[in-house]
Amino acid sequence: MNEFTLSKIQGSKDSFTGRLTFAQTKEFKIGMAAYFIFYMAAVLADDLGQDWFVVPGFILAFIAFIMAYIPLSYSRNSGKVVLTKNEIELHPKKEDHDFPDSPIKLSNISELEINIIQSIRWWSSYVIMQFVVKENENESSFGLTIKNRSQEKQYLEALESWYRAGFPVKEYHQGLRVFKLNQGKSYADIQKIKQEYGIQW
């Protein structure tokens, strides 16, 4: 069974990309503000007679910069998500009207937009996504978090079955269309994907 962490991801879309990104998180806004303050304080410390603060200031600025890119509020555990070949089941820990009605039958929706908010896939896999379910003119959303390679494999298997079935799935990363998390970044890849799966890009 393909089980993943359910989270509540809400926020305005980025005015430039039109997609929800980590730049909408509280962590990013606070972290970048702290980064700017400590960085400027370190730069001006010598001129203000506080030369002892130069090194600590840059260290604090670096830590704030790193923390800005860890969207903990977007990965908070609110229950579980189960992905099957034909539907998505949501099992919140408590009743919450912000989540879509479950199960979500993929054959009944007009589009499933998947926004990859953060993707760390070096030694393991940690991916935070927002699923936007569009049914005619109605939209609802929820978050899904992949926490390891095993879950990533299960997720990609479910995604493969959705594409093969012709369900209206569209994936985005930083406002750009992608395929199965990170494919489709070159013209040749896109043409191959379009031909094999019969999808519109």
Secondary structure, DSSP 8 states (H G I E B T S, - for coil): -EEEEEE-------TTTSS--GGGSHHHHHHHHHHHHHHHHHHHHTTTT-GGGHHHHHHHHHHHHHHHT--GGGS---EEEEE-SSEEEEEESS--TTS--SSEEGGG-SEEEEEEEEEE-SSS-EEEEEEEEEETTEEEEEEEEE-SHHHHHHHHHHHHHHHHHT--EEEEETTEEEBTTTB--SHHHHHHHHHHH----
